[in-house]
Amino acid sequence: MMPSVYSAVAGLKAQSTKMGVIANNIANVSTTGYKQQTVSFSDLLSQTLSNATGSSASKGGTNPIQLGLGVNVASVNLDMTVGTAQSTGVATDASISGDGFFIVTGGPTGTYQFTRDGSFDMDEDGNLTVNGYKVCGWLDYDKLADGTYEYNTQKEVEAINLYSDSYNGNKEYIAPKATTTATLKGNLDPSETAAGTALDTIGTLGQEVSATSNSASISISAASGLTENSAYTITLTAGATTGNYDITVTDASGNTVATLTDEDLTDGATLTGSGGESITLASTASATAGTTTFTAAYDWPETTTVTAYDSQGNAYDLTINYTKCYTDTTTGQTSWYWEAASTANGVTPSSGYILFDSDGKIVTTDPTNYNTTPTLTLATEGTDITMSVDLTGISQTTQQDSDDNVVKVSASDGYAAGTLQSVSIGNDGVITGTYSNNQTQPLGMIALAVFNNPEGLEKIGGNLYVTTANSGDFTGGVAAGSNGTGSLSTGTLEMSNVDLSDQFSEMMITQRAYQANSKIITASDEMMKTLINMV
């Protein structure tokens, strides 16, 4: 009877261990990346009462007679199946959609520790962390000819710092870059009136602007010479004769361009400026003394403004104006004249022509007369800006919507200095920084670890694992999505893989098994009482 008690006690201990595992699983049902555990039992060594015998001519064989001595916990195993990814909307959260572990350093055991928890954060020094541990990966990369980046994943992993590192220096700020290229794309309206006399001859552009002020309608025109910055001030003051006015016209620099004295405006007035301008005041009987300032320039059908930066990050507006020049009725070709102006100290060259075939496609085979990739130099107070402007993306076709007749900047490589504003993580583990000047650059690449037997890892708390003799060694980081690892799912976290329905089912079975073992002890006790009472 005593063996039954010992077997029951062993059963109680085993079921108590299993209940502890179930309780721990349920307690961690909401723990990020938690992996549930399962318990396996094995029977203890059995007591052999008689051995097996073989058969003979006169007697059959017999099986061994053995008495079991109870149960033992054979193993507590990790279930490494991947948990469901839960969306968090946080750009720095990441889950692994397959095998692999994030690598961290700073834990209590070993050089590296490993975790499935991807709730990343950044500390005040720029270290990428998870629960206070530094996340490891690679920082050294090469920029390829196509503008993409390639990290050196053969190097040993190291803690990722998003603000600075020994390879790239200060990453919290991005230095300015002078503009060297700009690409323009769009469409020019073929219905515009041609202003030139030949495909490569624009001639003179009639320029006029008008305004009404002081009850007098004023216009300024010129054969050429007016630009978008040609500002004029017209001042009317009382003349010597009542009702007449002295007229003074000055340019943007305050220089006097033209004057008339004691003019009767009931017949209007015309002045010729020092630059050849024709200044006309319409006839009026209700003029009043006063001043008006306005800008005179040619009314260009289309204008594109490119922001160009010098090497110090100073911005200048480069304005490219377009007007239809000439259509060759024999070939169907049409040319457009362009003219450049800038808020810098001038542009060289300042004008040119582009040519379209009869289908409205730009012609690129005659760069001498119709250069579609002109190199412009903007003179600045410091280093001049030399930039290539790509016009090959411009067409001349009829559009259903007139608003589609526009030429815009599709790409430009210059920018001012910027500061780091936000970070995001790609599914390949590359961390990208976005700066205040709308530029981006890589800040680091998160590495993953793989093991021959991940179930053999040892838990050390804090969602961390360390290697053991049965897990296989850590042989270095691998890129997400390679060497059997899963890619990263950003903006999500891996939930625990605990199934509550399974845990509750196991809990009821364990509870009943515990009760049954306790009944064995009770029954054995009653049997011993009966034996004692026989004395």
C-alpha positions as CSV (number, residue, x, y, z in Angstrom):
1,M,0.0,0.0,0.0
2,M,2.9,2.4,0.6
3,P,4.0,2.4,-3.1
4,S,0.5,3.7,-4.0
5,V,0.9,6.7,-1.7
6,Y,4.3,7.5,-3.1
7,S,3.0,7.2,-6.7
8,A,0.1,9.5,-5.8
9,V,2.5,12.0,-4.2
10,A,4.6,12.0,-7.3
11,G,1.4,12.6,-9.3
12,L,0.5,15.5,-7.1
13,K,3.9,17.1,-7.6
14,A,3.8,16.6,-11.4
15,Q,0.3,18.0,-11.7
16,S,1.2,20.9,-9.5
17,T,4.2,21.7,-11.8
18,K,1.9,21.6,-14.8
19,M,-0.6,23.9,-13.1
20,G,2.2,26.4,-12.4
21,V,3.1,26.3,-16.1
22,I,-0.5,26.9,-17.1
23,A,-0.8,29.7,-14.6
24,N,2.3,31.4,-16.0
25,N,1.0,31.1,-19.6
26,I,-2.3,32.7,-18.6
27,A,-0.5,35.4,-16.7
28,N,1.5,36.3,-19.8
29,V,-1.4,36.1,-22.3
30,S,-0.8,39.9,-23.0
31,T,3.0,39.9,-22.9
32,T,4.5,41.0,-26.2
33,G,6.2,38.1,-28.0
34,Y,5.7,35.7,-25.1
35,K,6.0,32.0,-26.0
36,Q,3.8,29.5,-24.1
37,Q,5.3,26.5,-22.4
38,T,4.0,22.9,-22.4
39,V,4.7,20.1,-19.9
40,S,5.6,16.5,-20.8
41,F,5.4,13.7,-18.2
42,S,7.2,10.4,-18.1
43,D,6.8,7.4,-15.7
44,L,9.4,6.6,-13.1
45,L,11.4,3.4,-12.9
46,S,9.1,0.4,-12.3
47,Q,9.7,-2.2,-9.6
48,T,10.0,-5.7,-11.3
49,L,8.3,-8.4,-9.3
50,S,9.0,-11.1,-11.8
51,N,10.9,-11.3,-15.0
52,A,9.4,-12.4,-18.3
53,T,9.9,-16.1,-19.3
54,G,10.0,-17.8,-22.6
55,S,7.7,-20.6,-23.7
56,S,8.8,-24.3,-23.6
57,A,7.4,-27.5,-24.9
58,S,5.3,-28.0,-21.8
59,K,4.7,-24.4,-20.7
60,G,3.8,-21.0,-22.3
61,G,5.8,-17.8,-21.8
62,T,4.9,-15.2,-19.2
63,N,5.2,-11.4,-19.3
64,P,7.2,-9.5,-16.7
65,I,5.3,-8.3,-13.6
66,Q,6.2,-4.7,-12.8
67,L,4.9,-2.2,-10.4
68,G,5.0,1.5,-11.4
69,L,6.4,3.9,-8.9
70,G,4.8,7.1,-10.1
71,V,5.3,10.0,-12.6
72,N,8.0,12.6,-13.2
73,V,8.1,15.9,-15.2
74,A,10.1,14.9,-18.3
75,S,10.4,18.4,-19.8
76,V,8.9,21.9,-19.9
77,N,9.1,22.9,-23.6
78,L,8.9,26.3,-25.3
79,D,6.3,26.6,-28.1
80,M,8.1,28.8,-30.6
81,T,5.2,29.2,-33.1
82,V,4.7,32.8,-34.2
83,G,2.1,34.9,-32.5
84,T,-0.5,37.1,-34.2
85,A,0.8,40.6,-35.2
86,Q,-1.3,43.3,-33.6
87,S,-1.3,46.8,-35.2
88,T,-0.2,49.6,-33.0
89,G,0.2,52.5,-35.5
90,V,3.6,53.3,-33.9
91,A,6.3,53.6,-36.6
92,T,9.1,52.2,-34.5
93,D,7.2,49.0,-33.5
94,A,8.1,45.9,-35.4
95,S,7.2,42.2,-35.3
96,I,9.0,39.3,-37.0
97,S,6.7,37.5,-39.4
98,G,8.6,34.2,-39.1
99,D,11.6,32.8,-37.4
100,G,14.3,34.9,-35.8
101,F,15.1,37.0,-32.7
102,F,16.0,40.6,-32.2
103,I,19.5,41.0,-30.8
104,V,20.1,43.2,-27.7
105,T,22.9,44.0,-25.4
106,G,23.0,45.2,-21.8
107,G,21.2,42.2,-20.2
108,P,22.4,40.4,-17.1
109,T,23.8,37.3,-18.8
110,G,26.2,37.0,-21.8
111,T,27.3,39.5,-24.4
112,Y,24.1,39.3,-26.4
113,Q,20.5,38.5,-25.4
114,F,17.6,37.8,-27.8
115,T,14.0,38.8,-27.8
116,R,10.8,38.7,-29.9
117,D,9.7,42.0,-28.4
118,G,9.9,44.7,-31.1
119,S,8.5,47.7,-29.0
120,F,11.5,49.9,-29.9
121,D,12.2,53.3,-28.5
122,M,14.9,55.9,-28.6
123,D,16.7,57.2,-25.5
124,E,18.1,60.7,-25.0
125,D,21.4,59.7,-26.5
126,G,19.9,58.3,-29.7
127,N,20.3,54.6,-28.8
128,L,17.6,52.3,-30.2
129,T,16.3,50.4,-27.2
130,V,13.7,47.8,-26.2
131,N,12.8,47.7,-22.5
132,G,16.0,49.6,-21.8
133,Y,18.3,47.2,-23.7
134,K,20.2,48.4,-26.7
135,V,19.1,46.9,-30.0
136,C,22.0,45.6,-32.2
137,G,22.5,45.7,-36.0
138,W,24.7,47.3,-38.6
139,L,25.7,51.0,-39.1
140,D,28.2,50.8,-42.0
141,Y,26.7,51.0,-45.5
142,D,27.7,51.9,-49.1
143,K,25.7,54.2,-51.3
144,L,25.2,52.5,-54.7
145,A,25.2,54.2,-58.1
146,D,21.4,54.0,-58.4
147,G,21.0,55.9,-55.1
148,T,20.1,52.9,-53.0
149,Y,22.0,51.8,-49.9
150,E,23.6,48.5,-49.0
151,Y,24.6,47.6,-45.5
152,N,27.7,45.5,-44.7
153,T,25.8,42.6,-43.0
154,Q,29.0,40.5,-42.8
155,K,30.3,42.7,-40.0
156,E,29.8,41.9,-36.3
157,V,26.6,43.5,-35.0
158,E,26.8,46.5,-32.7
159,A,24.4,48.7,-30.7
160,I,22.5,51.0,-33.0
161,N,22.7,54.7,-32.4
162,L,20.4,56.9,-34.5
163,Y,22.2,60.2,-33.7
164,S,25.8,59.4,-34.5
165,D,28.2,56.6,-35.3
166,S,31.9,56.2,-36.2
167,Y,31.0,55.5,-39.9
168,N,28.6,58.3,-40.7
169,G,29.3,60.9,-38.1
170,N,26.5,63.2,-36.9
171,K,23.1,61.8,-38.1
172,E,20.9,64.1,-36.0
173,Y,21.5,66.8,-38.6
174,I,21.9,66.6,-42.4
175,A,24.2,69.0,-44.2
176,P,23.0,71.1,-47.1
177,K,23.6,70.0,-50.6
178,A,24.1,72.3,-53.6
179,T,21.6,71.8,-56.5
180,T,23.2,70.1,-59.5
181,T,20.2,68.8,-61.3
182,A,16.5,69.6,-61.8
183,T,14.0,67.7,-63.9
184,L,10.9,69.4,-65.3
185,K,7.8,67.6,-66.6
186,G,4.5,68.8,-68.0
187,N,2.8,70.0,-71.1
188,L,2.8,73.3,-73.1
189,D,-0.4,74.5,-74.7
190,P,-0.1,74.1,-78.6
191,S,-3.0,76.6,-79.1
192,E,-0.9,79.5,-77.8
193,T,-0.1,82.3,-80.3
194,A,3.4,82.1,-81.8
195,A,5.5,85.2,-81.0
196,G,8.6,84.5,-83.1
197,T,9.5,84.7,-86.8
198,A,11.4,81.4,-87.2
199,L,12.0,78.2,-85.2
200,D,15.1,79.7,-83.6
201,T,14.2,83.4,-83.8
202,I,11.9,84.9,-81.1
203,G,12.5,88.5,-82.2
204,T,11.2,91.1,-79.7
205,L,8.5,90.4,-77.2
206,G,5.9,93.0,-76.8
207,Q,5.7,93.8,-73.1
208,E,2.9,95.7,-71.4
209,V,1.3,96.1,-68.0
210,S,-1.4,98.4,-66.9
211,A,-2.9,99.6,-63.6
212,T,-5.5,102.1,-62.4
213,S,-4.6,104.4,-59.6
214,N,-5.5,108.0,-58.7
215,S,-8.4,107.7,-61.2
216,A,-5.8,107.5,-64.1
217,S,-5.3,104.3,-66.2
218,I,-1.6,103.8,-66.6
219,S,0.2,101.3,-68.9
220,I,3.9,100.7,-69.7
221,S,5.1,98.9,-72.8
222,A,8.5,98.2,-74.4
223,A,9.9,96.1,-77.3
224,S,12.2,94.4,-74.8
225,G,14.0,94.8,-71.6
226,L,11.1,94.4,-69.1
227,T,11.5,91.5,-66.7
228,E,9.3,90.2,-63.9
229,N,11.3,92.5,-61.6
230,S,10.7,95.7,-63.6
231,A,8.9,97.8,-61.0
232,Y,7.9,101.4,-61.7
233,T,6.5,104.1,-59.5
234,I,4.2,106.8,-61.1
235,T,3.7,110.0,-59.0
236,L,1.1,112.7,-59.8
237,T,1.5,116.0,-58.0
238,A,-0.5,119.2,-58.5
239,G,0.9,121.3,-61.4
240,A,1.2,125.0,-61.7
241,T,-2.1,125.2,-63.5
242,T,-5.2,124.2,-61.6
243,G,-6.3,120.7,-62.7
244,N,-3.0,119.9,-64.3
245,Y,-0.4,117.5,-62.9
246,D,3.3,117.0,-62.7
247,I,4.2,113.4,-63.7
248,T,7.3,111.6,-62.4
249,V,8.2,108.0,-63.3
250,T,10.9,106.2,-61.3
251,D,12.3,102.6,-61.6
252,A,12.9,100.1,-58.9
253,S,16.1,101.7,-57.8
254,G,14.5,105.1,-57.5
255,N,16.1,106.5,-60.7
256,T,13.9,108.9,-62.6
257,V,12.9,107.3,-65.9
258,A,10.6,110.1,-67.3
259,T,8.9,113.4,-66.3
260,L,6.2,115.7,-67.6
261,T,5.2,119.0,-65.9
262,D,1.9,120.8,-65.7
263,E,0.2,118.2,-67.9
264,D,-3.6,118.3,-68.7
265,L,-4.7,114.7,-68.3
266,T,-8.1,115.3,-70.0
267,D,-6.2,114.6,-73.2
268,G,-4.1,111.8,-71.6
269,A,-0.3,111.8,-71.7
270,T,2.5,109.8,-73.1
271,L,6.1,109.7,-71.8
272,T,9.2,108.0,-73.2
273,G,11.4,106.5,-70.6
274,S,15.2,106.5,-70.5
275,G,15.2,102.7,-71.3
276,G,12.9,103.1,-74.3
277,E,9.7,102.4,-72.4
278,S,6.4,103.9,-73.5
279,I,4.4,105.1,-70.5
280,T,0.8,106.0,-71.3
281,L,-1.7,107.7,-69.0
282,A,-5.3,107.4,-70.4
283,S,-7.4,110.6,-70.7
284,T,-9.3,111.4,-67.6
285,A,-11.0,114.4,-66.0
286,S,-11.0,112.9,-62.5
287,A,-7.3,112.3,-61.8
288,T,-6.1,112.9,-58.3
289,A,-2.6,113.4,-56.8
290,G,-0.9,110.3,-55.5
291,T,1.5,107.5,-56.1
292,T,1.2,104.0,-57.6
293,T,3.8,101.2,-57.9
294,F,3.5,98.2,-60.1
295,T,5.6,95.6,-62.0
296,A,5.9,95.5,-65.7
297,A,6.8,92.3,-67.7
298,Y,5.8,90.1,-70.6
299,D,2.8,87.9,-70.0
300,W,4.4,84.5,-70.3
301,P,2.0,81.6,-71.1
302,E,3.8,79.2,-68.7
303,T,6.3,79.7,-65.8
304,T,8.2,77.2,-63.7
305,T,10.0,78.1,-60.5
306,V,12.8,75.9,-59.2
307,T,14.3,76.3,-55.8
308,A,18.1,76.1,-56.1
309,Y,20.4,75.8,-53.1
310,D,24.1,76.7,-52.9
311,S,26.6,74.7,-50.9
312,Q,25.7,76.7,-47.7
313,G,22.1,75.8,-48.0
314,N,21.0,79.3,-49.1
315,A,17.9,79.1,-51.4
316,Y,17.4,81.0,-54.6
317,D,14.4,81.0,-57.0
318,L,15.2,80.1,-60.6
319,T,12.2,81.1,-62.8
320,I,12.0,79.6,-66.3
321,N,9.4,81.3,-68.5
322,Y,8.1,79.8,-71.8
323,T,6.4,81.3,-74.8
324,K,5.5,79.7,-78.1
325,C,8.0,80.8,-80.8
326,Y,7.1,79.4,-84.2
327,T,5.4,76.6,-86.1
328,D,6.9,75.3,-89.4
329,T,3.8,74.4,-91.5
330,T,6.0,72.2,-93.7
331,T,7.4,69.9,-91.1
332,G,4.8,70.5,-88.4
333,Q,7.5,71.2,-85.9
334,T,7.0,73.9,-83.2
335,S,9.6,75.7,-81.2
336,W,9.2,77.3,-77.8
337,Y,11.4,80.0,-76.4
338,W,12.5,79.9,-72.7
339,E,14.0,82.6,-70.6
340,A,15.5,82.2,-67.1
341,A,15.6,84.7,-64.3
342,S,16.7,84.3,-60.7
343,T,16.8,85.9,-57.3
344,A,20.5,85.3,-57.4
345,N,22.9,87.7,-59.2
346,G,22.1,86.5,-62.7
347,V,21.7,83.3,-64.8
348,T,23.9,82.1,-67.6
349,P,22.7,81.2,-70.2
350,S,19.5,83.1,-69.7
351,S,17.5,81.8,-72.7
352,G,17.2,79.1,-75.3
353,Y,14.8,77.1,-77.5
354,I,13.2,73.7,-77.3
355,L,11.6,71.9,-80.3
356,F,8.6,69.6,-80.7
357,D,7.8,67.4,-83.6
358,S,4.4,67.2,-85.3
359,D,3.2,64.7,-82.6
360,G,4.0,67.1,-79.8
361,K,7.1,65.1,-78.6
362,I,10.2,67.0,-77.7
363,V,13.1,66.7,-80.1
364,T,16.4,65.7,-78.4
365,T,18.6,65.2,-81.5
366,D,19.8,68.8,-82.0
367,P,21.4,69.9,-78.8
368,T,23.2,72.7,-80.5
369,N,20.1,74.7,-81.4
370,Y,17.6,73.1,-79.1
371,N,19.3,72.0,-75.9
372,T,16.9,69.9,-73.8
373,T,19.4,69.6,-70.9
374,P,20.9,73.1,-70.6
375,T,23.5,73.7,-67.8
376,L,22.6,77.0,-66.0
377,T,25.0,78.9,-63.7
378,L,23.4,81.1,-61.0
379,A,25.8,83.7,-59.7
380,T,25.6,84.1,-55.9
381,E,27.4,86.0,-53.2
382,G,29.4,82.8,-52.4
383,T,30.0,79.7,-54.6
384,D,28.0,79.9,-57.8
385,I,25.3,77.2,-58.5
386,T,25.9,75.1,-61.6
387,M,22.9,72.9,-62.4
388,S,21.7,70.8,-65.3
389,V,18.0,71.4,-66.1
390,D,16.3,68.4,-67.8
391,L,13.5,69.5,-70.1
392,T,13.0,66.2,-71.9
393,G,9.8,65.5,-69.8
394,I,7.9,68.4,-71.5
395,S,5.4,67.7,-74.2
396,Q,3.2,69.9,-76.4
397,T,-0.2,68.2,-76.9
398,T,-3.8,69.3,-76.7
399,Q,-5.3,68.6,-73.3
400,Q,-9.0,68.3,-72.5
401,D,-8.5,70.3,-69.3
402,S,-6.5,73.6,-69.7
403,D,-5.3,73.1,-66.1
404,D,-3.1,70.3,-67.4
405,N,-1.1,72.7,-69.5
406,V,1.5,73.2,-66.8
407,V,5.2,72.5,-66.3
408,K,6.3,71.4,-62.8
409,V,9.5,70.4,-61.0
410,S,9.4,66.6,-60.7
411,A,12.9,66.2,-59.1
412,S,15.7,68.3,-57.7
413,D,18.7,67.2,-55.8
414,G,19.6,70.2,-53.7
415,Y,18.4,71.0,-50.3
416,A,19.0,73.1,-47.2
417,A,20.3,71.8,-43.9
418,G,17.8,69.7,-41.9
419,T,17.3,68.2,-38.4
420,L,16.0,64.7,-37.7
421,Q,12.2,64.8,-37.3
422,S,11.1,61.1,-37.3
423,V,12.2,57.6,-38.0
424,S,10.6,54.6,-39.6
425,I,11.6,50.9,-40.0
426,G,11.4,49.0,-43.3
427,N,10.5,45.3,-43.6
428,D,14.2,44.6,-44.3
429,G,15.1,46.2,-41.0
430,V,16.6,49.4,-42.4
431,I,15.8,52.4,-40.2
432,T,15.2,55.6,-42.2
433,G,15.3,59.1,-40.8
434,T,13.2,61.9,-42.2
435,Y,14.5,65.4,-41.8
436,S,13.0,68.9,-41.6
437,N,14.1,69.6,-45.2
438,N,12.1,66.6,-46.4
439,Q,15.2,64.6,-47.0
440,T,15.7,61.0,-45.9
441,Q,18.8,58.9,-45.1
442,P,19.4,55.5,-43.5
443,L,20.3,55.5,-39.8
444,G,21.0,51.8,-39.2
445,M,19.8,48.3,-40.0
446,I,18.3,45.9,-37.4
447,A,19.9,42.4,-37.3
448,L,18.2,39.1,-36.5
449,A,19.5,36.0,-34.9
450,V,18.7,32.4,-35.8
451,F,19.4,29.2,-33.9
452,N,19.5,25.5,-34.8
453,N,17.2,24.7,-31.8
454,P,15.3,27.9,-30.7
455,E,13.3,25.8,-28.2
456,G,16.6,25.2,-26.4
457,L,17.1,28.9,-25.5
458,E,16.9,29.8,-21.8
459,K,14.5,32.5,-20.5
460,I,16.1,35.0,-18.2
461,G,13.2,37.4,-17.7
462,G,12.4,40.7,-19.4
463,N,11.3,39.0,-22.6
464,L,14.9,37.9,-23.0
465,Y,16.5,34.6,-24.0
466,V,20.2,33.5,-23.9
467,T,21.9,30.6,-25.6
468,T,22.4,27.2,-24.0
469,A,24.4,24.1,-24.8
470,N,21.3,22.7,-26.6
471,S,20.1,25.8,-28.5
472,G,23.2,26.2,-30.8
473,D,25.6,29.1,-30.7
474,F,24.9,32.6,-31.8
475,T,27.0,32.8,-35.0
476,G,26.3,36.5,-36.0
477,G,23.4,38.6,-37.2
478,V,21.5,38.0,-40.4
479,A,19.3,40.4,-42.4
480,A,15.5,40.1,-42.0
481,G,14.0,37.9,-44.6
482,S,17.2,35.9,-45.2
483,N,18.8,32.7,-43.8
484,G,15.4,31.4,-42.8
485,T,14.3,34.5,-40.9
486,G,11.0,36.3,-41.4
487,S,10.7,39.9,-42.7
488,L,9.7,42.7,-40.3
489,S,6.1,44.0,-40.1
490,T,6.3,47.6,-39.0
491,G,3.7,49.4,-37.0
492,T,2.8,46.0,-35.3
493,L,3.8,44.0,-32.3
494,E,3.7,40.2,-31.9
495,M,1.1,39.0,-29.4
496,S,1.7,36.0,-27.2
497,N,0.9,32.7,-28.7
498,V,-1.1,31.6,-25.6
499,D,-4.4,30.1,-26.6
500,L,-6.7,30.6,-23.6
501,S,-9.2,27.9,-24.6
502,D,-6.4,25.3,-24.7
503,Q,-5.0,26.6,-21.3
504,F,-8.5,26.4,-19.6
505,S,-9.0,22.9,-21.0
506,E,-5.5,21.8,-19.7
507,M,-6.3,23.5,-16.4
508,M,-9.5,21.5,-15.9
509,I,-7.7,18.2,-16.8
510,T,-4.8,19.1,-14.5
511,Q,-7.2,19.9,-11.7
512,R,-9.1,16.6,-12.0
513,A,-5.8,14.7,-12.2
514,Y,-4.6,16.4,-9.0
515,Q,-7.9,15.5,-7.4
516,A,-7.6,11.9,-8.5
517,N,-4.1,11.6,-7.1
518,S,-5.3,13.0,-3.8
519,K,-8.1,10.4,-3.8
520,I,-5.4,7.7,-4.1
521,I,-3.8,8.9,-1.0
522,T,-7.2,9.0,0.8
523,A,-8.1,5.5,-0.4
524,S,-4.6,4.2,0.7
525,D,-5.1,5.8,4.1
526,E,-8.5,4.0,4.5
527,M,-6.9,0.7,3.6
528,M,-4.1,1.2,6.2
529,K,-6.8,2.1,8.8
530,T,-8.6,-1.1,8.0
531,L,-5.4,-3.1,8.4
532,I,-4.6,-1.4,11.7
533,N,-8.1,-1.9,13.0
534,M,-7.7,-5.7,12.4
535,V,-5.1,-5.9,15.2
